[in-house]
Each structure stands twice: as structure tokens, then as C-alpha cells.
Amino acid sequence: MSQQPSTDFKRLDLLPPYVFSVIDQLKAEAAANGQDVIDFGMGNPDQPTPQHIVNALVDAAQAGENHRYSASKGIVPVRKAICDWYQRKFAVTLDPETEAIYTIGSKEGLADLTLAVLDKGDVVLVPDPAYPIHTYGPIIAGATVIQVPAGPEDDFEANLQAAIENSPVKPKMMILNYPSNPTSECVDIAFFERIVALAKKHNIWIVHDLAYADLSFDGYRAPSILEVEGAKEIAVEAYTLSKSYNMAGWRVGFMVGNATLIAALTKMKSYLDYGSFAPIQYAASVALTGPQDCVEEIRLRYQTRRDQLCEGLASIGWDVKKPKASMFLWAKIPEAYQALGSMKFAEKLIKEASVAVSPGIGFGEGGEGYVRFGLIVDSERTEKAIENLRALFVKDGLL
């Protein structure tokens, strides 16, 4: 009898079970049992991509020359478009040849950058809680991650300073994400000025994920770290069209900033991919350079949903902080349910209220005690979700 090839896949051993798969399974079981689950669990835009962007894709797809291999760093028009966008939005000047690269969604860019520049023995500072790729991109690359408490009740700057001073090995990189997923925490430009100064003092690279640049509310404007003078000496920034333009499934992202890190990512990508389908890149350039009223419509839709959800939760005694930006609501679990933990509480909401949320523990130990709502549910369904939660709270004696 022949032996099976080795199943000792050491890199996979670094990755814990994906907790969201448990929630997905519960949602599937509930739906199979006839439950009408109202799903706030994903960060997946529910509206279609603006029509003029779709039209640009269709037109470009008709041209046979666009059916060939593309360029892994992105075609010239799309790299120029992102640089022009940064100039208009942030007054940041970028060279499309050396300081900008197209990525297959920002997640791929973040993962491949860490693979390009990190190795065993390197230390990376990552917020906790965090979007999973921020933590596991470096871990997959072989680096050691130091998780820095970054929840709503934490002093992230002080914690970051302490992590640097107490690290047994000088950190090589820090990863930031503002507006934050999952916490929706926001910062001002003065924060970035202090962080850039800190990173320069200790010679640490900065990678900033600016996925929610356009989804800001109540007069708040999300800054770019590249607005800080001298930031390009040590920092890159990832941006995506997924949220701002309802293009999540298109997988369109960019990384811009420090030329050394951009060159490293360019080299890594040249071995791993040929870039995405050229018509998608042409459509992305149209999104960035064409009419921007669609971005404002999308922003206002999220703001309206935020207001309805926050006010609805408050009406049943679940007080939450209104986020100033992003497409998420980071909600502390009501005191009566705190002992359950975020996973059991999320399971309870599916089973007993037909409402799906993301358990905070899925974003790191610092996420325990919270759940995340995605603002991806329309007004009628949100109202129904509040009714379901109200009934659960009444049943459990909270109301």
C-alpha cells in the first residue's frame, strides 16, 4: 500500500480556524430551516457598480487587444489616474512610474508586500483588533507580529510607543488602518504627523490601509498619511475602489508612496501575477477620473444607514457610538450578554433573532466583547432587524 504524500503544511499551521466560517455555517443552517436571516456580517456592498463604470468595462472588453496579458504593476492610464486622484483629494504628488502600483484589491497588495519585504526574525506591529490580513499577511510571510491594543478604550499611541520600546527585536514595520476596520476609529492629520515622527526615530516602515477614505460623515475628512511632509520616506498607503465605487467584486486596489517598497512589491508581483483583466483596469481609471457624484451618493447611503441602525439600537437600550467613517458599526455587547463572549452572542443573534453580525473575536483578542455590524442592509430590512432584536431583549427580560 503506497504512502500518502506529506500533509505537513507548516504555513497553514500558523493560521487559526477562520471564525467567520462558523457564522457562515449557522447562517446557512438557519436559511435551510426557513429563517429569514438579516445579514450585517459582511463588508460586501449591496448596491451595483455605477453604470458609467460598467459601460467603460464593456467598451474596453470589446477591444481584442485588451484580451492579452496585462501588466502586473498596472497599465499606465490606471496608475496615472490614481496619482491624479491623490493630487485632487489630498494635494499629494506621486510619480506613476515609481510611487504607484495597481493591485488586485488592496488585500492582495498588502499580502504580497509583506511577502516581499518580511522574513523570519522580522517584527511587525499590528493593531488589535485588526482586519485579518493586517495580522496574517506578516505571519504568512514568516514575521513575528506584536499586537498593539487599539480598541475604542485604548490609548493606541501610548501602546505603540511601549510596544516599540519593549520589543526584544527592533520592529521593521507597523501596519495602520484608519478609518479602522473593524472599530471605525478615526484619526486626524496630527496623529499621522506624530506616528511618522515616531517611525522615523526608530527606522520603522509604515503601511497604511486607507480603504474607507471616502466614507466619512458629519463633516469629518479622513486624511492620507502621505499628506505628512516626508512621509514618503518611510510609508506606503493602500487604497481600494471596493467601497467608494461599489466595486468589491472587481478587485481593484492600489498602493502608493515610498519608491523602495513599491519597487519591492512590483518585483514580487512580477513573479506572482500578470495583473487583472485590462478592461477592468480601464474601467477603474474611468471611475477615478469620471463623474464623482456616485461617490457622494454612496457616502450618503451609508450615513443614512448608520443613523437608522444606531438610533434603532438605542431605542432598545443598546447604546452604541456613531462612527465618523467607514461602513461598519463596532458595538459593545450589552452588559447582560457580556459573559457569553462575542462568538456565542453572535450565534444567539442568528438563532434567536435571525440577525447576523461578525463576532469581535474574529478580529483578534482585542475584539472580544464587541460585534461588528456592516452597513449593508437597506432601510426596510434594518427596521425588521431592530424589531427582531427588540423581541429578543423582551424575551430575555432586558426590556
N, C-alpha and C positions, 0 to 999 in steps of 0.2 A: 504494500500500500504506500503510495507516494506521499511525501510530506507536503503540507501546505506552505507556500512562501511565508516569510516572516510577516507578522501583523504588528510588529513593534514600531509603531508610528509615533516617535518621540515628540514631534512637534504638536501633534493632536493632544498629547497628554497635558500640554500646557494650557489647553482650553477647557474650562469647566462646562458642564451641561448648559445649554442655552435656555435660560429660564423662560424666555418668551414662548418657547415651543410648548411648554406645559399649558400656558394660557391659550395658545392656538388650538391645542387638542381639546381643551374644555369648551372653547367656542364651537368647534366642530361637533362635539358631542351634544351640546345644547341645541344647536341648529338641527341636528338629526332627530332630536326629541321634540321638535316643533317649537322651540323657544325662538322668539324674535329678539336676537341679541343686538343691542345698540353698541356699536364698536368705537370706542375712543382710544383704542390701544395702539394704533399705528400712527406714524407720522407721514401718512400717504395722502397727498392732496386728492380731494374727491371731485374736483371740477376739471373740465377738459382744458387742454392747452389752447391759448388764444389762436383764433383761426388764421391770422396773418402769418403766424409761425408755422402752422401746419401747411399752409399754402406754399411757403418757401421750401419746406421739405419736399412736397410733391413736385414742385417745379425742378428742384435740383436732382431729384431721383429720376426724372425723365431724360437727363443728360447721360449718355453712355459713358463718357469719360469719368464720371463720378462713381462708377461701379468698380473701379480698380482699388488696389491697396491705397490706403490713405497714409498720412504721416503720423507717427506715434506722438510727436510733440504738438500736433495740431496744424491745420492748414493756416497759411498766412492771414487770410481775412478774419478768421475767428480769434487768433492771437492779437491782431491789431484791434479788433472790436472790444476785447476785454480791457486792453490798455486804454483805449478811448473812454470806456465806461468808468474806469478808475479815475481818469483825469476829470471827467464831468462830475462824478459823485463825490470824490474825496480830494480833488486837486493834487493827486499823486501821479507823478510822471514815471512811466515804465517803458523799458525797451522790449518790444515784442519778440525780438530775437534771442535775448539773453535773460530776460526777467519775467517771462510768462510762458506757461506751458498748458496745453489742453489736457484734461484728464477725463477718464470715463466715469464721471461722477466724482465728487470730492472724496468719497470714501476710498476709491482706488488710488487717487493721488496720495492721500495720507498713508495708506498701507504701503505703497511702493516707495515712497520717500523714506519711511522708516527702514524698509528692507535695504535701501541703497546706502544709508549712512550709519546704521546702527549694527552692533555685533555683540557677542558675548563679552561681558565685563562693562559695557556701557550702562550708564544710569540715566533714566528719563523721569522727569517729574510730571505727573498727570493729576488733574483734579479728580476728586472723589466726592460725589458721584460724577460719572462721565458717560458720554456716548461710547459704546463698547469698542469701536475701532481705535479710539484715542488710547485706550489701555492695552488692547490686544494686538494692535499693529506693532508696537515696540516689542511686546512679549514674543510674538511670532518671529520677529527679526533676531531674537536671542538676547535682547537687552533686559536689564532689571528695572522694574517700574517701582517708583516710590509714589504712593498715592497721597495726595495733599488734600486734607479736608476743605471742601469748597461748597458746602450747603448753605442755605439761607441764614443759618445761625452761626456760621463760621467766619472768622477773620482770615480770608484766603491769603492776603498779602503777608500777614504775620506768619501764617503756617508755611507759606512758600519760603520765606526767609529762614525759618527754623529748619525746614527740610534740606535746604542747601547747606546750612552750617553743620547739620548733624549727619549728613550723608557720608558713609565711610569712603566713598569714591566720589570725586568731583562730578556732578551731573553734566552730561553732554548736551541735553536737550530738555526743554519744557514744552508741553502742549497746552494751549489755551483754547477756550471756546466761549465767545461772548457775541451776542446773546446766547446763553447756555442751553444746551440740550443735555439733561432733562430739566434743569432747575429754573430756566428762564431768567436767571440772574443777569443783570446788565451792568456795564461799566461806562465811565466817561474817558475822555482822551487823557486826562491827568493820570488815571490808573495806568494806561499804557505807557505814559512817559516814565512813571516810576518803575514799571516792570522792565522796560528797555534798559534803563539805567542799571537796574539790579543785574540783568543778564549780561550786560557789557562788563560790569565789575567782575563777574565770575566767569566770563567767557563761555556762556551757555547759548546754544541755538534756541530760537523761539519759533514754534509752529502754531499759527493761529487759525482756527476754523471759523470763518465768517459766514456760515450757511444761512443765517437769518438776518442778513444785512438790511433787507428792505421791509421786513415785517415788524415795524416798530409803531408804537401807539402813543397817544396823549402828548404829542409834541416831542417825544424822545427821538433822537437820531443815533443809531448805532455807529460808532466810529470804526475806522480801519486802523490797525496798529501801524500801518505804513504811513499814516499821517504824521507820526512822530519823527522829528528830524533825526536822521542817522539810523532809523530802524532797519533799513535795507541792509545794513552792515551785518545784521545777525538774525533777521526774521524773514519768514515767508508766510503767506496767507492763502488759505484755500477758500474758494467761493464756488457756489453751485447755482444752477438755474432751476433746480428741482422745485423749490418752494416759491420763489419770487415770480416764476413764469408758469407754474403748474406743469413742469416738465420732468417729474420724478422718474418716470419710466424711460425717458430718453437717455439718461445717464450722461449729463453734460456738466462738467466741472472744470475748474482752472486752479492753478497755483501760480502765485506771483511773488516777486520780491527778490531776495538775495540770489545773486547770479551763481554762486557756488553751489547752493542747494538745488537751484533749478537745473543746473548742469548735471548734478548727480542723479536727479530724478529722470532727466532726459536720457541719460545713458542706460539707466535701469529699464526704462520703458522701451528703449530701442531693442532690448532683448526679449521683452515680455509681450509686446503687442504692436499692432500696426495702426493703432488709433481706431476710433469708431467710424462708422459709415460716413463718408464725406458729405452726403446730403444733410445728415444730422448736424454736422459742423456748420454748413452754410446756413441752416435754419437757426442755429444758435447765434450766429453773427447778426442775423436779421432781428432776433429777439433783443439783442443788446443795443443795436443801432436804430431800430424802428420805433414806432409809437410806444410810449411808456405808460399810457393811460391804463393799460391792462394791469400793470403792477400795482397802481393805486387802487384799482377795483379789488384786486386780490387782497391787498393790505386791509382795506375797509371791511371785507368779508370776514377776515379773521378777527378784526377788532369787534365787530358786531357779535360774533360767536363767543368771543371771550367775555363780553359784557353779559350776554344771556346766561352763559354757563356759571359764571361767578355769582351773579345775582340769584340764579336758581338754587345753587348750592347754599348760599347764605340764607335763603328762605326756609331751608330745612335744618338750619343750625350748623351747617358745615362751612365755617368761615375760612376763606382762602384769600391769599394775596393776589391781587390782579397783576399779571405780568405786564411789564412795559414793552415787551417784544417777544418774538418767536411765535410758534404755532402750538405751544404747549402750556398747560396749566399744571404746576407742581403743587400737589395738595397734600398737606399733612393729614394722616389718617385720624379721624375723630377719636377722642380720648377713649371712648367706650370700646373701641375696636383695636387700640394700640397693641394689646397683648397678643393679638393674632399674628402680627407681622404682616409685611406687605404682600407676600405671596398668598397666604391664607385669606387675607382680606380681599385680594383681587379675585380669588376663587369664589369667595362668598358672594361678591357682587354679580358674578356671572350666573351662579346657580340660583340665587335668591332674588335678584333684581334685573336679570338679563341685561346688565351693563358691563362692558369690558373696558378695563383700564390696564396700564402697564405697571407691574409691581416695581417699587423703587429699588429693591434689592438687585434687579436686573441691570442696574447701572453702577453697581459697586456697593460695598458695605455702607458707605455714607448715604446711600439712598434708602436704607431701611427706615420704616416709619412714614414713608410717603408713597403716593401713587401718582402716575402721570396721565393726564387727560390730553389727547390730541384734539385740536380744534377742527376736526374733520367731519363733524356731524351737522346736518342742516337744522334749521330752527325748529321744525315740527318734531324731528326725532330727539333733539335736545330736550324739548319740553316733555316728551314722553319719558326720557331717561330720568328727569327730575321727579316725575310722578312715581316712577318705579322705586327710586331711592327713598322718596318720602314714605311710601308704603312699607319699605323695609325698616326704616327708622321707627315708624309707628309700631310695627310688629315687635321690634326689639326693645320697645319702651323708651326710646330716645325722644319721642315727640308725644 
